[in-house]
Amino acid sequence: MAIAAVASAAYQAAAKMSSGAASSGASSGAGFGDFLTSAMKDAIGTMKGGEQAAAQQAAGKGDMVSVVNAVNQAELTLDTVVAVRDKVITAYQSIMQMPI
């Protein structure tokens, strides 16, 4: 259920970016940069949430279900960040191998 909320938020952010890019052609680079910054902050927040939930469970104050959910979300976020990083590196290498 949390994945659907994240996907919905990402879709809404992308929709705002595309409507903003259509009205202000030159500022699309800044909008994409802001989008990436926001996405990375969200990823870091998710990872910290998983760490905090695990620490609360270790201290005996956390609910096991919420801890498992938080850790799963953190793992999914980490997998997504690694996949995006790999795609960026592959794209960079492809561009560098193109003949001029």
Buried (B, 14 or more C-beta within 10 A) or exposed (E): EEEEEBEEEBEEBEEEBEEBBEEEEEEBEEBEEBBEEEBEEBBEEBBEBBEEBBEBBEEEEBEEEEBBBBBEBBEBBBEBBEEBEEEEEEEEEEEEEEEE
